[in-house]
Amino acid sequence: MQQTAPHTILTDKAKSYRSALVLMRIPFSLYLMPVFWFALSTVTGFGMWRAVLTFLILHLLVYPASNGYNSYYDRDEGSIGGLKHPPRVTRQLMHLVLLFDTLAVALGLLLSPLFGALVAIYLLISKAYSYDGIRLKKYPLPSTFVVTFFQGAFTYFMVQVGLGLSLAQVLRAPNVWFALVSTLLLCGSYPLTQIYQHQEDSRRGDRTLSLLLGIKGTYFFAAASLGAGTALLLWLYLANGQARNVFIFLVCTAPILYFFIRWVLRAQKDLRAVNYDNTMLMNRVSSLCISLAFVLMIVVQAFL
């Protein structure tokens, strides 16, 4: 009987882990940066080391662990967020997910027991989104609420707890209204990430919000949610004597409005414009522009 050489086995495992790491989609998790910068922009006097560690835990461990778990159960054959041609799913992917989960909670506990607990809750909820026994993705409204709340307001609060704020500080006004803004903005962008996957989602039996709304309905819903979130944010800035932030936000996010309108008009003429490339471009534009707005607010607040 022919035996496989040990070095061949090790090489195959290394390749499997490399492919699994690709499915963790670490670069894609950076699209969720705006919530971190938003939460940071509303806090003063935080320690830099706490901010850096909070950022690393969320963007290098928590989000990738959620992405990997989602890929493990979805086993997508078509394009997914951040990967136009995803590799085949192997059991090594779950090994990495569990490793990232453990590191995220352990490092979270270093910041505070509450932050570690919030990280654990986020990870558990994110698994309910894809796990076959629950699979919230089959239910458009519950899944939308869970995703937009936990990636929005919950993460906003979680970042501030990581920065050292108490639960009482986090839950008082106007902070809770800023948290609502983050959920409204996520509610607008979330269905756009599903708009090109209708065929893939239907094949799996998933009933996403975008599939329920249709392409035109998805664009309308996104515009309404993003508009509501922006209006509330600008009102909060004005009500709290932060008119300068209104100017910064409007200038930095103007490219998002331009690209969104242009994309919608193109899609009305040709549905082939509703594709992976345009969806990812929309994600990049919105993430970078909104992040830039909040980073500038932090810089201006620190030096002026």
N, C-alpha and C positions, 0 to 999 in steps of 0.2 A: 504494500500500500504506500502510495506516495505521500510524504509528509510536507507540510508547509514550513518553510524556514522561519525561525523566530523573528528575524529582521523584517521579513515580509509582513508578518502579523502586526508588528509594531508600526510599520509604515502604513498599513491599511487603517489601523486605529487612529493614527495621527491625521490621516486624510479625512476620516469620519469626523473627528473633533474639529478640524478646520472648517468642514462643510457645516457642522452644527453651529459653530461660532458665527458663520455668515448668516444663518437663520435667526440669530439673536438680534440682528439688524441694529447694532449699536449706533451707526451714523443716523439711522432713521429716528432714533429716540431724541436726537437733537431738535427735531421738529417740535417737540414739546417744551422747548426752552422758554417760550414767552411767559408761561405761568410762573416759572421760577423767577425771572427778572421782574415780573409784575409784583409778586409777593415781596421781593427784595426792595422794590422802589417805594413801598409803603411803610418801610421800617427804618428807623434811624438808630445809630449807636450799636449796631451788631458787630460781633467779632468776625474778622475776615476768615479765620480758620474754620469757624462754624459754617460760614457761607460756602466755602470751598468744599468741605466734607459733605454738606447737604447736597450740593450740586452733583458731586461724584457718585454719591449713593443712588440718587434718583436716575441720573442719565447714563451711568455706566453699569448699574446693577439692577435696579428696580424695573425700569422700562424694558431693557433687554431681556430680563427674565420673563416678563409678561409677553413680549414679542415671541420669544422662543416657545413658550407654553402654547401660545395661540397657534404657531406654525406646527407644533407637534400633533395637535388634534385636527387642524384643518387639512394638513397635507396638500396644500395648494399645488395645482398643476399649472396655473396661470400666474400672471404678475401679481405681486403683493406690494404693500407699502415699502418702498426702499429697495425692492428686488424685482427686476423685470423678469429674470429667469431663476427662480429659487431652486436650490439643490434639493436632492432627495432627502427626506426625513429619516434619521436613524435614531437608535436608542441613545446614542451619545448626546443627542440634543437634550434629552431629559436629564442626563447627568449634569450638563452645564446649567440647566435651569435650576436644579436643586442646589448646586454650588453657589450660583448668583443669589438665590433666595437666602441662603444661610449667611453669606457675607453681608448682604444688605441689612438683614435684621441685626446681626452682630455689631456691625459698624453703627447702625442706628441707635443701638443701646448705649454706645459710647457717648453719643450726644445727649440723650436723655431716655429714661424708660418710656416716657410718653411718645417720643418720636419713634423709638423702636417698635412700639405697639401699633402706631399708625402705619408704619411701613408694612408690618405683618398683615394688617387688615387690608391694605391696598393690594398686596400680593394675593391674598385669598380671594378677594372680590374679582380680581382680574382673571383668575383661573376659572371662576364660575361662568365667565363670559364664553369660554370655549369648551370646557369640560363636557364630555358627551352626556353625563348623567344629569346635567343642568342645562348647559348650552343656552345662555341668554341670547345668543345671536339669532336664535329662532324666533324671538319675540321683539319686533321693531321698537315698540315704545319702552318696555322695561330696559332693554339693552341700551337705548339711547340715553335714558335717564341715568343709568349706572355709569356709562362711559363718561358722559359730560359732567356729572357730579364729581366722580372720583378723579378724573383727569383735570377737572376745573377747580371747583370750590374746595374739595377735600385736599387736593395737592397744594393749593394756595395756603390753606391752613397748616398743612404738614410742613411746608417750607418755613413758615414763620415759627412754628414750634422748634424746628431744627435750628433756627437762629437764636433761640433762647427765650421766646415769648411764652408766657403762661397761657393756659387754656382760657382764662377769664379775659386776658388781653386780646386774644385772637377772636373771641366771639362777641366783642362789643362793636357798636357802630362807630364810624362808618365802615369798619373793616369787613363786616359781614356783607355789606353792599358791594364792596370791591370784589369779594369772593363770588358773589352772584354774577358780576361782570365776566369773570373768568369762565364760569359755566355757560353763560350765554354765547360768548365767543367760541367756545368749544362746540356748543350746540350748532353753530353755523358752519364750522369747518368739518365736523365729524361726518355728516352725510356726503360731503364732497369727496371724502376719501373712499367712499363705497360706489361712487357713481359709474365707474368703469367696470365694476365687478358683478353686474347683474346676472350675467350668464353663469359665472362661477358659483355665486351664492345660490342661485336657483338649483343648480346641479346638486349641491349639498343639502338642500332643503332649508337653508337659512333665509329668514324673512327680514332683511335689513330695512332700515328706515328709508334709505334711498330707493330700494326696490319697491317699497310700498308707495312712495311718492311719485316715482317715475323720474325721468331726466328733467323735464321742465319743472315739476314739483320740487325736486331737490334743489335746483337753482333758486327758486322762489323762497323756499324754506331757509336756505343758507343766507340769502340776502336779508330776510326779515330778522333772523336771529342775530346776524352780525350787526345789522343796523340798530337793533334794540340794545345789544351789548355796548356798542359805541356810544349811543345816545345816553345811556345810564352812566357810563364812564365819564363822558364830558360834563354831564350835569354834576357828578360828584366832585370833579376837579373844581368847577366853578363855585359850588356850594362850600368848598373847603378852602377857598382863596388860592387855588393853584391854577390860575389862568394860563400861566406859562406852559404847564403840562398839556393844555388843550392844543396850543400851537405846535408843540413838539409832536404830539400824537398825530395830528391831522397831516402835517408835512411828511412824517415818516411813513404813514400808511397810505398815502396817495397812490403809490405804485400798485398796491393791492386792489384798490378800486378800479384802476385802469385795466389791470390784467383780467380781473373778474368780469367786467363788462365786455371786454374784447372776447373773452372765452365764450361767454353766453351767446353773443352775437354770431360767432363762428359756428357754435353748436346748432343754432337755429337754422343755419344754411346747410350744414353738413354734420350729421351725427358722428362721423368719424373723428371729429374734434374731441369727442368725449372718450378720451383714451388715457392710458397709463402715463404717458409722457407729460401731457398737459396737466393731469392731476398732480403729479409729483412737482411740476414746476409751480403750480398754484401753492402747494404746501411750502416749497422753499421760499417763494416770494413773501407769503404771509408770515412765515416763521421769522425770517430774517428782518423784515420790516418792523414787525411788532416788537421783536427783541431789541432792535436798534432804538426804538422809541423809549422803551423802559430803561435801557442802559444809559441813554442820554439824560433821562430824568434823574437817574442815580448820580451821574457825574455832575450835572448842574447843581443838584441839591448839595453835593459834597463840597463844591468849590465856589459857589456863589451865595 
